[in-house]
Amino acid sequence: MPSNSFRSLLLGALLAAAPMLVATAQADESRARLDVQAEAQLDVIPDRATLSARLWERTPAVARHDDDTDPEALRQARDRLEERAADLIHALEEAGVERDDISAGSLSIQPEYVAAPRRGDNDQDTLIRTRLERPFQVRVEDLERLPILLDALTEAGVNVMDGITYDLADRDAATDEALVKALEKARHKAELMARTMDVSLGAVTSISETRSPVYAPRMMAMSADARESAVQAEYRPGTIVIEAGVSVSWEIEN
């Protein structure tokens, strides 16, 4: 255990140092500084895309009170759907798409309610049928091939073309570039302000993000009818916008 005299000496040393620590902290707080915030926007041209489409088949519509779906009708609808899906994949491969670039989603089954033909007494029953659906996505690495692949999808008889998602092969590089651009803009603003006010910039004391670079693929919707959309589709991808923001502080040297 430390002796009483040692503890007294230690306490005295701490008490003596306290004013100096307070004075140093106050000096740091009172030191002049320049705070700058800057935001930058980066427009990037996409270099890849994903096509989204759907196939579906339906069972015959039956009276609504017949709750049980005919298993044979369901099986036939599923067989037709799987045959069309195989033809679609084959058509895409014939168009030069690699099998790994084709994603066939899982089968979904859902009821649909339709109005029956109106009878002479103006009563109208509601019929029910079952729709079996499979989504497909096609990754496109060469955007120049988009028209060919859209033609392949429509010729294969897809029911709906959901649209095109434009993307970047290297997202990290794009977001890094946006952040660097924001930092360079902050430095330019600080140098301009210092030169105008006839002061000199010292060391950087703090750096923080005010807006992290956010990347979002660009979506392009298409007509609900696949064959119409093949005529109306616009193949120019435009640009993807990435924004970044920073806050930087410098010491001011007089």
DOBARO-431127 format. One line per 8 residues: number of its first residue (from 1); their letters; for each residue x, y, z of N, C-alpha, C. Coordinates in steps of 0.05 Angstrom, whole numbers, plus 5000, padded with zeros to 4 digits. Example, Ala and Ser with C-alpha at 12.3 -4.5 7.8 and 13.67 -1.06 7.14 Angstrom:
// DOBARO-431127
1	as	5264 4886 5156 5246 4910 5156 5264 4934 5156  5257 4955 5142 5273 4979 5143 5258 5001 5157
//
This chain:
// DOBARO-431127
1	mpsnsfrs	5017 4976 5000 5000 5000 5000 5018 5025 5000  5011 5046 4984 5027 5071 4984 5025 5084 5011  5047 5097 5018 5048 5112 5043 5032 5137 5041  5026 5148 5064 5011 5173 5065 5026 5196 5052  5052 5196 5055 5069 5218 5044 5069 5216 5013  5070 5191 5003 5070 5187 4974 5043 5196 4962  5021 5189 4975 4995 5198 4966 4993 5228 4966  5004 5241 4986 5003 5270 4988 5019 5283 4965
9	lllgalla	5042 5271 4959 5058 5282 4937 5044 5279 4910  5031 5255 4906 5016 5250 4881 4993 5270 4878  4978 5274 4900 4956 5293 4899 4965 5321 4893  4988 5328 4905 4998 5355 4900 5006 5359 4871  5018 5338 4859 5026 5340 4831 5002 5343 4813  4980 5328 4819 4956 5330 4802 4944 5357 4805  4943 5368 4829 4932 5394 4833 4948 5416 4819  4974 5412 4818 4991 5431 4805 4988 5430 4775
17	aapmlvat	4983 5406 4764 4981 5403 4735 4953 5411 4725  4933 5410 4742 4906 5416 4733 4903 5443 4719  4914 5465 4731 4911 5491 4717 4923 5491 4689  4946 5477 4686 4958 5477 4660 4941 5462 4639  4929 5440 4648 4911 5424 4630 4887 5441 4622  4876 5455 4641 4853 5472 4635 4861 5494 4616  4884 5506 4620 4893 5527 4602 4898 5517 4574  4910 5493 4572 4915 5481 4545 4888 5476 4531
25	aqadesra	4868 5465 4545 4842 5459 4533 4829 5485 4524  4831 5506 4541 4819 5531 4533 4833 5543 4509  4859 5539 4507 4874 5550 4484 4866 5536 4459  4861 5509 4461 4853 5493 4438 4825 5502 4429  4807 5507 4448 4780 5515 4441 4779 5543 4429  4797 5561 4438 4797 5589 4428 4812 5592 4402  4827 5571 4393 4842 5573 4369 4824 5577 4345  4830 5597 4328 4813 5603 4305 4813 5579 4285
33	rldvqaea	4790 5574 4274 4788 5552 4255 4768 5560 4233  4770 5545 4211 4752 5549 4188 4737 5523 4184  4710 5525 4185 4693 5502 4181 4679 5504 4154  4681 5482 4139 4670 5482 4111 4652 5457 4108  4629 5461 4095 4613 5439 4087 4611 5440 4056  4611 5416 4044 4610 5415 4015 4594 5390 4007  4580 5392 3985 4566 5370 3973 4573 5368 3943  4574 5343 3934 4582 5338 3906 4563 5318 3894
41	qldvipdr	4559 5321 3868 4541 5302 3853 4557 5290 3831  4555 5264 3829 4570 5249 3808 4549 5236 3789  4551 5242 3763 4534 5229 3743 4549 5207 3730  4540 5183 3732 4554 5160 3722 4536 5146 3701  4548 5138 3679 4534 5124 3658 4534 5094 3665  4511 5081 3666 4510 5053 3673 4525 5036 3652  4535 5013 3661 4549 4995 3643 4537 4967 3644  4515 4963 3658 4501 4937 3657 4472 4941 3663
49	atlsarlw	4456 4921 3657 4427 4923 3661 4415 4896 3668  4391 4897 3679 4376 4872 3684 4348 4876 3673  4340 4857 3656 4313 4856 3645 4295 4839 3663  4271 4849 3668 4252 4834 3685 4227 4829 3669  4218 4803 3669 4194 4796 3654 4180 4774 3670  4155 4768 3662 4139 4747 3675 4124 4731 3655  4121 4705 3662 4104 4687 3647 4081 4677 3666  4057 4673 3655 4037 4662 3671 4017 4645 3654
57	ertpavar	4004 4627 3668 3982 4611 3656 3959 4610 3676  3935 4606 3665 3911 4606 3682 3895 4580 3678  3882 4572 3699 3863 4550 3697 3836 4561 3687  3819 4545 3676 3792 4555 3668 3777 4566 3692  3761 4587 3687 3745 4600 3708 3721 4582 3714  3715 4578 3740 3693 4562 3748 3676 4578 3768  3653 4567 3775 3635 4581 3794 3649 4585 3820  3644 4608 3833 3658 4615 3857 3653 4595 3880
65	hdddtdpe	3629 4583 3881 3623 4565 3903 3638 4539 3901  3651 4534 3878 3668 4510 3876 3695 4516 3887  3698 4513 3913 3723 4521 3926 3747 4505 3918  3744 4480 3912 3767 4463 3906 3775 4467 3877  3801 4473 3874 3812 4476 3847 3816 4448 3835  3808 4446 3810 3811 4421 3796 3841 4414 3793  3850 4392 3806 3878 4385 3805 3889 4380 3777  3872 4369 3760 3880 4364 3733 3884 4390 3717
73	alrqardr	3866 4409 3721 3868 4435 3708 3893 4450 3718  3898 4447 3744 3922 4460 3755 3948 4448 3744  3948 4421 3741 3971 4408 3731 3976 4416 3701  3955 4417 3686 3958 4425 3658 3968 4453 3655  3958 4471 3672 3968 4499 3671 3997 4500 3678  4005 4485 3698 4033 4485 3706 4051 4473 3684  4042 4452 3671 4057 4440 3649 4061 4460 3627  4040 4474 3620 4042 4495 3599 4062 4516 3607
81	leeraadl	4061 4524 3632 4079 4545 3641 4108 4536 3641  4113 4512 3650 4141 4502 3650 4151 4498 3621  4134 4491 3603 4142 4488 3575 4149 4515 3563  4133 4535 3569 4139 4562 3559 4164 4573 3572  4169 4567 3598 4193 4576 3612 4218 4563 3599  4216 4538 3592 4239 4524 3579 4244 4537 3551  4223 4543 3537 4226 4556 3510 4238 4583 3513  4230 4598 3534 4241 4624 3539 4271 4623 3544
89	ihaleeag	4279 4605 3562 4308 4602 3568 4323 4594 3543  4312 4576 3527 4325 4568 3502 4329 4591 3483  4308 4608 3481 4309 4631 3463 4330 4651 3472  4333 4654 3498 4353 4673 3508 4381 4662 3503  4385 4636 3507 4411 4624 3501 4418 4625 3472  4397 4622 3455 4402 4625 3426 4410 4654 3419  4401 4673 3435 4408 4701 3431 4435 4708 3443  4449 4689 3455 4476 4693 3465 4478 4698 3495
97	verddisa	4456 4694 3510 4457 4698 3539 4467 4673 3553  4486 4676 3571 4496 4653 3586 4475 4644 3606  4475 4618 3612 4455 4607 3630 4457 4620 3658  4481 4626 3667 4485 4639 3693 4473 4667 3694  4468 4679 3671 4457 4706 3671 4426 4706 3670  4414 4683 3670 4385 4680 3670 4376 4670 3697  4358 4685 3710 4348 4678 3736 4318 4673 3733  4310 4648 3739 4282 4640 3738 4271 4639 3767
105	gslsiqpe	4252 4656 3773 4241 4658 3800 4223 4634 3806  4215 4632 3832 4199 4610 3841 4170 4613 3831  4156 4591 3829 4129 4591 3820 4110 4603 3841  4092 4620 3833 4072 4631 3851 4044 4624 3840  4026 4618 3859 3999 4610 3852 3980 4628 3867  3961 4640 3853 3942 4658 3866 3915 4657 3852  3893 4661 3868 3866 4661 3855 3860 4687 3842  3844 4686 3821 3834 4710 3807 3804 4708 3805
113	yvaaprrg	3790 4730 3810 3761 4731 3809 3753 4747 3784  3736 4735 3768 3727 4748 3744 3696 4748 3743  3685 4767 3729 3656 4769 3726 3646 4749 3705  3625 4735 3711 3613 4717 3692 3596 4732 3672  3590 4721 3649 3573 4735 3630 3546 4741 3643  3536 4765 3637 3511 4774 3650 3487 4758 3639  3470 4749 3657 3446 4734 3649 3423 4752 3643  3401 4740 3632 3379 4757 3623 3366 4772 3646
121	dndqdtli	3366 4762 3670 3354 4775 3693 3372 4796 3706  3395 4802 3692 3414 4822 3701 3431 4813 3725  3427 4789 3734 3444 4779 3755 3471 4771 3743  3492 4775 3758 3519 4769 3748 3535 4754 3769  3543 4730 3763 3558 4714 3782 3588 4721 3780  3603 4713 3800 3632 4717 3800 3645 4689 3798  3663 4688 3778 3677 4663 3774 3705 4665 3786  3718 4642 3790 3744 4641 3802 3762 4624 3784
129	rtrlerpf	3787 4632 3782 3807 4616 3767 3833 4619 3782  3853 4603 3774 3879 4604 3788 3900 4612 3767  3917 4631 3776 3939 4640 3759 3965 4629 3770  3981 4617 3753 4007 4607 3760 4028 4624 3746  4047 4635 3760 4065 4655 3749 4094 4649 3757  4112 4656 3738 4141 4654 3743 4154 4679 3733  4170 4692 3750 4185 4716 3741 4212 4708 3730  4223 4724 3712 4249 4719 3701 4265 4745 3701
137	qvrvedle	4291 4742 3706 4309 4765 3704 4333 4757 3687  4341 4775 3670 4363 4770 3651 4384 4792 3655  4408 4784 3663 4430 4803 3667 4444 4809 3641  4447 4834 3635 4459 4842 3609 4485 4858 3615  4507 4847 3606 4533 4860 3611 4540 4879 3588  4528 4875 3565 4533 4893 3542 4507 4907 3534  4505 4932 3541 4480 4947 3536 4473 4950 3507  4492 4946 3489 4486 4948 3461 4468 4924 3452
145	rlpillda	4467 4903 3468 4451 4880 3462 4422 4881 3472  4415 4903 3485 4388 4905 3497 4366 4901 3476  4367 4914 3453 4345 4910 3434 4342 4881 3425  4364 4867 3421 4363 4839 3413 4350 4822 3434  4357 4827 3459 4347 4811 3481 4317 4817 3486  4310 4842 3483 4281 4849 3486 4265 4836 3465  4276 4835 3440 4262 4820 3419 4259 4791 3425  4280 4779 3436 4280 4751 3443 4258 4745 3464
153	lteagvnv	4256 4763 3484 4235 4759 3505 4207 4761 3494  4203 4781 3477 4176 4785 3466 4169 4763 3447  4188 4754 3431 4182 4732 3412 4177 4706 3427  4188 4703 3451 4183 4680 3468 4156 4681 3481  4142 4704 3479 4115 4706 3488 4112 4712 3518  4130 4728 3529 4126 4735 3557 4100 4751 3560  4087 4747 3583 4061 4761 3587 4065 4790 3595  4086 4796 3611 4092 4823 3620 4121 4828 3620
161	mdgitydl	4129 4851 3609 4157 4861 3611 4157 4882 3633  4168 4876 3656 4166 4894 3679 4185 4918 3676  4206 4916 3661 4224 4939 3657 4253 4932 3658  4269 4953 3657 4298 4950 3657 4310 4964 3681  4328 4951 3695 4343 4964 3717 4372 4968 3707  4380 4993 3706 4408 4999 3698 4426 5000 3723  4450 4990 3720 4467 4986 3743 4496 4991 3735  4514 4989 3755 4543 4992 3751 4557 4967 3760
169	adrdaatd	4577 4959 3745 4592 4935 3752 4608 4940 3777  4619 4965 3781 4635 4971 3805 4622 4994 3819  4604 4988 3837 4590 5008 3853 4609 5022 3872  4627 5007 3885 4644 5019 3905 4662 5041 3893  4672 5036 3869 4689 5056 3856 4673 5082 3851  4648 5080 3843 4632 5103 3838 4626 5119 3864  4619 5105 3885 4613 5119 3910 4639 5132 3922  4662 5118 3918 4687 5129 3927 4693 5155 3912
177	ealvkale	4688 5155 3886 4693 5178 3870 4676 5202 3878  4651 5196 3885 4633 5218 3894 4643 5230 3920  4653 5213 3938 4663 5223 3964 4688 5240 3960  4706 5230 3943 4731 5246 3936 4723 5273 3924  4704 5273 3907 4695 5298 3894 4685 5317 3915  4670 5308 3935 4660 5325 3956 4683 5336 3973  4703 5319 3979 4726 5329 3995 4742 5349 3979  4746 5345 3954 4761 5364 3937 4746 5391 3936
185	karhkael	4719 5390 3935 4704 5414 3935 4706 5429 3961  4706 5414 3984 4710 5426 4010 4737 5440 4012  4758 5427 4002 4784 5439 4002 4785 5464 3985  4773 5463 3962 4773 5487 3944 4758 5510 3958  4736 5505 3971 4721 5526 3985 4738 5538 4007  4752 5520 4022 4768 5530 4045 4791 5547 4034  4804 5539 4013 4826 5554 4002 4817 5581 3991  4793 5581 3978 4782 5606 3968 4775 5625 3991
193	martmdvs	4763 5615 4012 4756 5632 4034 4781 5643 4049  4801 5626 4052 4825 5634 4066 4840 5656 4049  4841 5652 4023 4855 5671 4006 4840 5698 4006  4814 5696 4005 4798 5721 4005 4800 5736 4031  4802 5722 4053 4804 5734 4080 4833 5739 4088  4852 5733 4070 4880 5738 4075 4890 5724 4101  4883 5698 4103 4893 5681 4125 4904 5656 4112  4919 5641 4129 4931 5616 4119 4918 5592 4133
201	lgavtsis	4914 5571 4118 4903 5547 4129 4924 5531 4143  4917 5520 4166 4935 5502 4181 4928 5473 4177  4931 5458 4197 4925 5429 4195 4894 5424 4196  4886 5402 4184 4858 5394 4186 4853 5383 4214  4832 5393 4227 4826 5384 4254 4803 5364 4256  4786 5364 4236 4764 5344 4236 4753 5340 4208  4743 5316 4203 4730 5309 4177 4707 5291 4184  4684 5297 4172 4661 5280 4176 4643 5281 4152
209	etrspvya	4627 5259 4149 4608 5259 4127 4581 5271 4136  4570 5288 4120 4543 5299 4125 4523 5284 4108  4532 5271 4087 4514 5255 4070 4531 5232 4058  4526 5208 4067 4541 5185 4056 4532 5181 4028  4551 5174 4010 4544 5168 3982 4523 5146 3981  4501 5152 3968 4480 5132 3965 4477 5124 3935  4478 5099 3931 4476 5089 3903 4450 5075 3900  4435 5082 3879 4409 5068 3873 4408 5063 3844
217	prmmamsa	4405 5037 3836 4402 5031 3807 4379 5047 3795  4382 5053 3769 4361 5068 3755 4341 5050 3743  4316 5054 3750 4294 5037 3740 4281 5050 3716  4275 5034 3695 4259 5044 3673 4236 5026 3668  4212 5036 3674 4187 5020 3671 4181 5017 3641  4166 4996 3635 4158 4991 3608 4128 4987 3607  4117 4986 3583 4089 4982 3579 4081 4955 3591  4056 4953 3601 4047 4928 3612 4046 4906 3592
225	daresavq	4041 4913 3567 4041 4892 3546 4068 4889 3534  4079 4865 3535 4106 4861 3526 4110 4868 3497  4091 4861 3479 4095 4865 3451 4093 4895 3444  4076 4910 3458 4075 4939 3454 4100 4952 3464  4110 4942 3487 4134 4954 3499 4158 4951 3481  4159 4929 3465 4182 4925 3448 4184 4948 3427  4161 4960 3420 4161 4981 3401 4167 5008 3415  4156 5011 3439 4158 5037 3453 4183 5040 3470
233	aeyrpgti	4198 5018 3475 4220 5019 3494 4241 5039 3485  4252 5053 3505 4274 5072 3500 4299 5059 3512  4320 5056 3495 4343 5040 3504 4366 5057 3515  4363 5084 3515 4384 5101 3526 4383 5100 3556  4405 5092 3569 4404 5088 3598 4405 5114 3615  4413 5136 3602 4416 5161 3618 4439 5158 3638  4436 5171 3661 4458 5170 3681 4446 5163 3708  4464 5153 3725 4457 5147 3753 4470 5169 3769
241	vieagvsv	4455 5182 3787 4465 5204 3803 4473 5194 3831  4498 5200 3839 4507 5194 3866 4515 5220 3880  4505 5225 3903 4510 5249 3918 4526 5243 3944  4544 5260 3951 4560 5257 3976 4563 5284 3988  4566 5285 4015 4570 5310 4030 4590 5306 4052  4606 5327 4057 4627 5326 4078 4627 5352 4094  4638 5350 4118 4644 5374 4135 4673 5372 4143  4689 5393 4138 4718 5393 4144 4725 5418 4159
249	sweien	4743 5416 4179 4752 5439 4194 4782 5441 4192  4792 5466 4189 4820 5472 4188 4827 5492 4210  4851 5490 4220 4862 5512 4237 4869 5535 4219  4867 5559 4231 4874 5583 4216 4900 5594 4228  4920 5597 4211 4946 5608 4220 4948 5637 4211  4951 5654 4230 4952 5683 4224 4980 5691 4213
//
